[in-house]
Amino acid sequence: MPLFEELAQTFPVEVVEPFGEVLVIPVKAFREEWRSQLQNENVQIYLSGYRGQSCFLLKKKAVPSSDPAVSIAGSTKQKRWTKEEEVLLAKLLQEGASISQIAEKLGRKRGSVIGKITRIKRKNKQGETVGKNQNLASEKTDLLKELICSLNLLFEHGYVFCCRVLLQNANMFIGETDKNE
């Protein structure tokens, strides 16, 4: 009987994120002579904290398939997203379809759909950031003008303390503007 199966009769098999289903062996119970035999059995060995103690987490490696459509990890390779699929994805999201429904319509896995949505959101946020940076300089200039006008009004009415505070803030603002440009 392979060592992994022997150990599975003694130690618990649990789902531990991010590893998935693993055999959990406390460090004190693990024997170093097992390491080479487990590696020969295609078992990955991780050392991690689990439930307040250091443990070895043993996971069977996926056996490579002879089918070229299956990757080493054992999952089917996904084709690239086409523009048509992206348009359909957006349409289905706007209609309120669930991730599972979208995946079924597109013939993709849920994880693939979730990943694509995440990448689209990230790309959109980066585009927004570029647009925001272009307007940032003019917004800072407008704010600085407004601040100076406020200072003039306060200074005219004798509010020296307020003027000093506002000038300090203006100086900090000007310093930030210089750093960013």
C-alpha positions as CSV (number, residue, x, y, z in Angstrom):
1,M,0.0,0.0,0.0
2,P,1.4,3.5,-0.9
3,L,2.6,5.5,2.1
4,F,0.1,8.3,1.3
5,E,-2.9,5.9,1.7
6,E,-1.4,4.5,4.9
7,L,-1.1,8.0,6.4
8,A,-4.6,8.8,5.3
9,Q,-5.9,6.0,7.6
10,T,-4.2,7.7,10.6
11,F,-4.3,11.5,9.8
12,P,-7.3,13.6,8.7
13,V,-7.9,14.6,5.1
14,E,-9.4,18.1,5.1
15,V,-9.9,21.0,2.7
16,V,-7.4,23.8,3.6
17,E,-7.4,26.9,1.5
18,P,-5.5,27.7,-0.7
19,F,-4.2,24.1,-1.0
20,G,-7.6,22.3,-1.4
21,E,-8.0,18.7,-0.1
22,V,-4.9,17.7,1.8
23,L,-3.7,15.2,4.4
24,V,-2.9,17.1,7.6
25,I,0.1,15.8,9.7
26,P,1.3,17.8,12.7
27,V,5.1,18.6,12.5
28,K,5.8,16.5,15.6
29,A,4.3,13.4,14.0
30,F,6.0,13.8,10.6
31,R,9.0,11.6,9.9
32,E,11.6,13.0,7.6
33,E,12.2,9.5,6.0
34,W,8.7,9.8,4.5
35,R,9.6,12.8,2.4
36,S,11.4,11.0,-0.5
37,Q,8.8,8.2,-0.6
38,L,6.0,10.6,-0.7
39,Q,7.7,12.6,-3.5
40,N,8.1,9.4,-5.4
41,E,4.4,8.8,-5.0
42,N,3.8,12.2,-6.7
43,V,2.7,14.0,-3.4
44,Q,3.4,17.7,-2.8
45,I,4.5,18.5,0.7
46,Y,3.7,21.9,2.2
47,L,4.6,23.3,5.6
48,S,1.9,25.6,7.0
49,G,0.1,26.8,10.1
50,Y,-3.2,25.1,10.6
51,R,-5.6,25.4,13.6
52,G,-2.9,26.9,15.7
53,Q,-0.1,24.4,15.1
54,S,2.6,23.8,12.4
55,C,1.6,21.0,10.1
56,F,2.7,19.3,6.9
57,L,0.0,19.3,4.3
58,L,0.2,16.5,1.8
59,K,-1.5,16.8,-1.5
60,K,-1.5,14.3,-4.4
61,K,-0.3,15.9,-7.6
62,A,-2.6,15.7,-10.6
63,V,-1.5,13.0,-13.0
64,P,-0.8,14.5,-16.4
65,S,-3.2,13.4,-19.1
66,S,-2.2,12.1,-22.5
67,D,-5.0,14.2,-24.0
68,P,-3.4,17.4,-25.4
69,A,-6.6,19.4,-24.5
70,V,-5.9,18.8,-20.8
71,S,-3.3,20.7,-19.0
72,I,-0.9,19.4,-16.3
73,A,-3.2,20.6,-13.6
74,G,-5.9,18.4,-15.0
75,S,-8.2,21.1,-16.2
76,T,-9.3,21.7,-19.7
77,K,-7.4,24.5,-21.4
78,Q,-9.6,27.5,-22.1
79,K,-9.7,29.3,-25.4
80,R,-9.2,33.1,-25.5
81,W,-12.2,35.3,-25.1
82,T,-13.5,36.7,-28.4
83,K,-15.0,40.2,-28.8
84,E,-18.4,38.5,-29.5
85,E,-18.2,36.7,-26.2
86,E,-17.2,39.8,-24.3
87,V,-20.2,41.7,-25.8
88,L,-22.5,38.8,-24.9
89,L,-21.0,38.7,-21.4
90,A,-21.7,42.5,-20.9
91,K,-25.3,42.1,-22.3
92,L,-26.1,39.2,-20.0
93,L,-24.6,41.0,-17.0
94,Q,-26.8,44.0,-17.8
95,E,-29.8,41.7,-18.0
96,G,-29.1,40.4,-14.5
97,A,-28.0,36.9,-15.5
98,S,-26.2,34.9,-12.8
99,I,-22.6,33.8,-13.3
100,S,-23.8,30.2,-13.7
101,Q,-26.3,31.2,-16.4
102,I,-23.6,33.2,-18.2
103,A,-21.1,30.4,-18.0
104,E,-23.7,28.0,-19.4
105,K,-24.6,30.3,-22.3
106,L,-21.0,30.9,-23.2
107,G,-19.9,27.3,-22.7
108,R,-17.3,28.3,-20.1
109,K,-16.6,27.5,-16.5
110,R,-17.8,29.8,-13.7
111,G,-14.2,30.6,-12.7
112,S,-13.4,31.7,-16.3
113,V,-16.4,34.1,-16.3
114,I,-15.6,35.5,-12.9
115,G,-12.0,36.0,-14.0
116,K,-13.0,37.8,-17.2
117,I,-15.4,40.1,-15.3
118,T,-12.6,40.9,-12.8
119,R,-10.1,41.7,-15.6
120,I,-12.7,43.9,-17.4
121,K,-13.4,45.8,-14.1
122,R,-9.6,46.2,-13.5
123,K,-9.1,47.5,-17.0
124,N,-12.0,50.0,-16.7
125,K,-10.6,51.3,-13.4
126,Q,-7.2,51.8,-14.9
127,G,-8.8,53.8,-17.8
128,E,-10.7,55.9,-15.2
129,T,-7.4,56.6,-13.4
130,V,-5.8,57.9,-16.6
131,G,-8.7,60.2,-17.2
132,K,-8.7,61.4,-13.6
133,N,-5.0,62.2,-13.7
134,Q,-5.5,64.4,-16.8
135,N,-8.1,66.5,-14.9
136,L,-6.2,66.5,-11.6
137,A,-3.9,69.4,-12.5
138,S,-6.8,71.7,-13.5
139,E,-8.8,70.7,-10.4
140,K,-5.8,71.5,-8.1
141,T,-5.4,74.9,-9.8
142,D,-9.0,75.7,-9.4
143,L,-8.9,74.7,-5.7
144,L,-5.8,76.8,-5.2
145,K,-7.5,79.9,-6.7
146,E,-10.5,79.3,-4.5
147,L,-8.2,79.0,-1.4
148,I,-6.4,82.2,-2.2
149,C,-9.7,84.1,-2.7
150,S,-10.9,82.9,0.7
151,L,-7.6,84.0,2.3
152,N,-8.0,87.5,0.8
153,L,-11.5,87.8,2.2
154,L,-10.5,86.6,5.6
155,F,-7.4,88.8,5.7
156,E,-9.5,91.9,4.8
157,H,-11.8,91.2,7.7
158,G,-8.9,90.7,10.2
159,Y,-9.1,87.0,10.8
160,V,-5.3,86.5,11.1
161,F,-5.4,83.1,12.8
162,C,-7.7,81.7,10.1
163,C,-5.5,83.1,7.4
164,R,-2.4,81.5,8.9
165,V,-4.1,78.1,9.0
166,L,-5.3,78.4,5.4
167,L,-1.9,79.6,4.2
168,Q,-0.3,76.6,5.9
169,N,-2.8,74.3,4.1
170,A,-2.1,76.1,0.8
171,N,1.6,75.6,1.3
172,M,1.1,71.9,1.9
173,F,-1.1,71.8,-1.2
174,I,1.4,73.6,-3.3
175,G,4.1,71.2,-2.1
176,E,2.0,68.2,-3.1
177,T,1.3,69.7,-6.5
178,D,5.1,70.2,-7.1
179,K,5.8,66.6,-6.1
180,N,3.1,65.2,-8.5
181,E,4.1,67.2,-11.5
